[in-house]
Every structure is written in structure tokens, then in C-alpha cells.
């Protein structure tokens, strides 16, 4: 779960810290107080878009830190599989520093990419805002929800389908490439034979270019080599070191400490003697051969010519040669290979069809269970006589995730036909539908923390009460953090935080604070009564909080 949120120099927030608890965490505040900034900061920490404008005026950078506690063995193993090391008590610290030109994200002080950050945090927290409400208008989201619900069955099948689909697509592409007319095949085959003859005739081998280049360089500078070696021989010829060694040896008879110097000089004499011998042997055997020089030059020219045509290195050329031989074999045995590919394609298509059909059957069975539960959840959220189902159609082609296209259909009034969500649901209805879905997924989803923003859009009265009970039900299994402006929802809080904006010292700041029991009553009264809070409104707030506690203690909605 999310233990702490720390924010510095982000928009209107100079410094804010909040410690969340298990269960339902509610955040409230006046319109414009900065509630969206708080949720936005979490989104940015998780890898969301962050622009330099979010840095508080006068600050060099903005900083966001999230501290998680991961205690579930399955979740710890999943993070370990992603090479995330947790502390002994399961603490994970995520931070993001936003600067004018860049941002840096870290997990436990290890810098990570945004992609890796999202992969890791996707297992810990899910932010649900108005954008996700709107995602229900798109059919692809519906199939994603279904697969999440039934993932224990769908994921293994989808993994297998993905593997077969890649082979299927590869074979299909090869068959499409073979759709050449006979004349084009003959022309390509003739040209390939010419290229293969040329490449094989060059008799290239690995390392040859380097050897020839060294030999060519030696031959090309043979005169300079001999001049320098002759000068070196003259400098070394003689017995100066030997004489010095003998003189020190004589002196060592009177002082044994000089024996080490004597040994060094004798070693040096031996080394120099070997060097003089090797120089002499080299100069005696070295001879410039015009024919060798010409052949080396011609061979290098040949290699460079082949590189210009077929590849930058000999290794690349040899690889191209094998590719061209393979392609020529395909052209020379075109009919046989095409027949074989057709048989392979048919076999892959048959296996793919079988797997996609199996997946579709699993999905349709799971869809009946899912839509029944969502329909019950919608009834709990004050949808009267609602009908909810899922309609399947089969695509005309295969994909890596099967051939299904699925869409949720709903009827919110008796006698009205089932229609797609996009044609029926309002913004407030979409938020309740998504809440019903999240409630169902809470039993199968393993993400420990859910954040709801604008879940109460367009609702009030009895519906708001039902939404609050549904959120409380989800919070029995998951940590829930919710921003709301409705007292019915706020009253269900296990922990209640107020977001306050204040002005002073020439600047405006947003702060967040945990509320005591009496402060909670004051905040509920504000939500109930608006500008004027009378004793009656305050008493109403106290009664609302008491009733919320009784509902939470009961069986709840499901």
C-alpha cells in the first residue's frame, strides 16, 4: 500500500506530506484548493507527463516521493522478478525530480527509465480518473476489462496465441514475397548467380584484410624501416653496458650493497645483446619484393571493391553470400518451397484458429459471469431495472490477442433496447459503471492501491450514498484513496484529509492535513451546508458520520 506522499515545489505546493492508512482515504477541500494537484503529483511520480510549468515559481526543481509498503509474498516475488530489491520490511521508495530541461526518476535510489518505472508501479497502484471513465466509450477497453477479470485463463492462451501468430505472420509474409511472375524470378535468379560467383570467386576469409594491411604497410615503408633499424644497431653496437657491469662488479668486491646494481647491468647487457642479435637477423632476412608488393596491393583492392558492393566487412559479405544462396535456392526450387510454405501456413492458421476459438469460448463464458456481477453492482449504485451484457463479433483477421471484438451493451430503462455505452451513458453514469467494474475486479485484481478522482461526477442524493458504500466495500480488500466533494462519500472515510489553499507573503500555497474527529465533523458540515454552517448542519454531519460507521460495520454491498 501507499504509506506516504511527499511533494516539494510543485505548482502551488511549497511542501506537503501526507501519511495514508489502510482502507478508505478521503481527500476533500474547497474548489480550486489544489485537489487535482495532489492526484496529479502521484500521476507524475508514476511516469505521467511533467512539464517545466509545474515547477513552483522561484524554485529550481519540483520533487515528488512515494513510499510504499509491500508485504504480500506474491507481490514481493513479482517485484523481485523485475529486479527490484526491497528493504527487509518491504519498503519501496519512488521519487521523481522535475527540472526545466529534464526529469529524473528513481526507485530505491536507482535511476530508472519512465518505461521501467511504469512497469514496476503498475503492479502497486492504479489511478482512476475522468479519462478512464471516458475510456469506456471505446470497445477495445471492454475486451481489456474482460481479459483482466478472467486473466488466470486468458493470459496463458493469449501468450500461446502470440507465439503462433508471430510464426503465422512470418510465413504469410514469405508467401506474399513469393508472388512474383516467372520472368521476374528468372531475372533475379540470374543476377543472384552472378553475385554468388563473384563473391565465391573472391575467396574472402576472416582476418585476411588485417593481415594484408599490415604486410602492405610494412612493404610500403621498407626503406624507412631499414634506416631506423640500422641507426638503432649502430647505437647499440659496442660493449658499453658490459664494461659498466664489469666496473661495478669490481666495486662490489668492496661493498656488497652494489651487487644489486651489478646484477641489473648484467641483465641489461643480456637483453641488449638479444635485441642487437634480433635486429641483425631481421635486416639480414628482410628484402623488398616488388611482386609481393604488387600482389598485396591488388588483393587489398579486390577486398575493398567487394566491400563497396556487398558489405562493410568480410563478415558482412560472407553473411550476404549465405543469404543470396538461400534466396537463389528458393527461386530455383520455387514451386516446391511455395507448396511447403502453403502447407506450413495452413497448419499455423489451423492452430491459430483453434487457439482463438478456445480463447473466445473462455471469454464468452467469463463475460456472462462478469456482466452478471456488473449488473448487480449497477443495481447497488441506483441503476433501476438495468440490463447489462457483452456482445461479441469475430474479426475478419487474426491478431496476437485472438479474433474477438467485444462491446458492453446497456439498457437503463425498462423496455429500452440494449445499446452501446457510447450511445447511452452520461458522464455520471460512466463513472458509476466504472466503479461497478472496479468493484467486481477488486476480487480478482492484485493491485493493492486504487486512486479515484472525480468518481462522484454528476451524482448526488441516494446514488451518492450507494457510491460511498461501494467504495467502502472495495476498501475492505484494497487501499483506496479518493478525492470527493460529496459528504455522503466523505463520511465513509477511514482516514480523512483536507486540502487547503492559503495566501500570504505575496504567494499562494496548497497544504494537506489529516483531520481529527471533530475536524471531520466540521468538514462534513461544510460539504453539507456550504457557506453558512449552523448547529443543525453540524448535528446533521455528526449523524451522517455515525451512520456511515454503522454501515461500514455491516455486511456492505457486494
C-alpha positions, 0 to 999 in steps of 0.5 A: 500500500501507499504509506506516504506522499511527499511533494516539494515545489510543485505548482502551488505546493511549497511542501506537503506530506501526507501519511495514508492508512489502510482502507478508505482515504478521503481527500476533500477541500474547497474548489480550486484548493489544489485537489487535482494537484495532489492526484496529479503529483502521484500521476507524475511520480508514476511516469505521467507527463511533467512539464517545466510549468509545474515547477513552483515559481522561484524554485529550481526543481519540483520533487515528488516521493512515494513510499510504499509498503509491500508485504504480500509474498506474491507481490514481493516475488513479482517485484523481485522478478523485475529486479527490484530489491526491497528493504527487509520490511518491504519498503519501496521508495519512488521519487521523481525530480522535475527540472526545466530541461529534464526529469529524473526518476528513481526507485530505491535510489536507482535511476530508472527509465519512465518505461521501467518505472511504469512497469514496476508501479503498475503492479502497486497502484492504479489511478482512476480518473475522468479519462478512464471513465471516458475510456469506456466509450471505446470497445477495445477497453471492454475486451481489456476489462474482460481479459483482466477479470478472467486473466488466470485463463486468458493470459496463458492462451493469449501468450500461446496465441502470440507465439503462433501468430508471430510464426503465422505472420512470418510465413504469410509474409514469405508467401506474399514475397513469393508472388512474383511472375516467372520472368521476374524470378528468372531475372533475379535468379540470374543476377543472384548467380552472378553475385554468388560467383563473384563473391565465391570467386573472391575467396574472402576469409576472416582476418585476411584484410588485417593481415594484408594491411599490415604486410602492405604497410610494412612493404610500403615503408621498407626503406624507412624501416631499414634506416631506423633499424640500422641507426638503432644497431649502430647505437647499440653496437659496442660493449658499453653496458658490459664494461659498466657491469664489469666496473661495478662488479669490481666495486662490489668486491668492496661493498656488497650493497652494489651487487644489486646494481651489478646484477641489473647491468648484467641483465641489461647487457643480456637483453641488449645483446638479444635485441642487437642479435634480433635486429641483425637477423631481421635486416639480414632476412628482410628484402623488398619484393616488388611482386609481393608488393604488387600482389598485396596491393591488388588483393587489398583492392579486390577486398575493398571493391567487394566491400563497396558492393556487398558489405562493410566487412568480410563478415558482412559479405560472407553473411550476404553470400549465405543469404543470396544462396538461400534466396537463389535456392528458393527461386530455383526450387520455387514451386516446391518451397511455395507448396511447403510454405502453403502447407506450413501456413495452413497448419499455423492458421489451423492452430491459430484458429483453434487457439482463438476459438478456445480463447473466445469460448473462455471469454464468452463464458467469463463475460456472462459471469462478469456482466452478471456481477456488473449488473448487480453492482449497477443495481447497488449504485441506483441503476433501476431495472438495468440490463447489462451484457457483452456482445461479441463479433469475430474479426475478419483477421487474426491478431496476437490477442485472438479474433474477438471484438467485444462491446458492453451493451446497456439498457437503463430503462425498462423496455429500452433496447440494449445499446452501446455505452457510447450511445447511452451513458452520461458522464455520471453514469460512466463513472458509476459503471466504472466503479461497478467494474472496479468493484467486481475486479477488486476480487480478482485484481492484485493491485493493492492501491486504487486512486479515484478522482472525480468518481462522484461526477454528476451524482448526488442524493441516494446514488451518492450514498450507494457510491460511498458504500461501494467504495467502502466495500472495495476498501475492505480488500484494497487501499483506496484513496479518493478525492470527493466533494460529496459528504455522503462519500466523505463520511465513509472515510477511514482516514480523512484529509483536507486540502487547503489553499492559503495566501500570504507573503505575496504567494499562494500555497496548497497544504494537506492535513489529516483531520481529527474527529471533530475536524471531520465533523466540521468538514462534513458540515461544510460539504453539507451546508456550504457557506453558512454552517449552523448547529443543525448542519453540524448535528446533521454531519455528526449523524451522517458520520455515525451512520456511515460507521454503522454501515461500514460495520455491516455486511456492505454491498457486494 
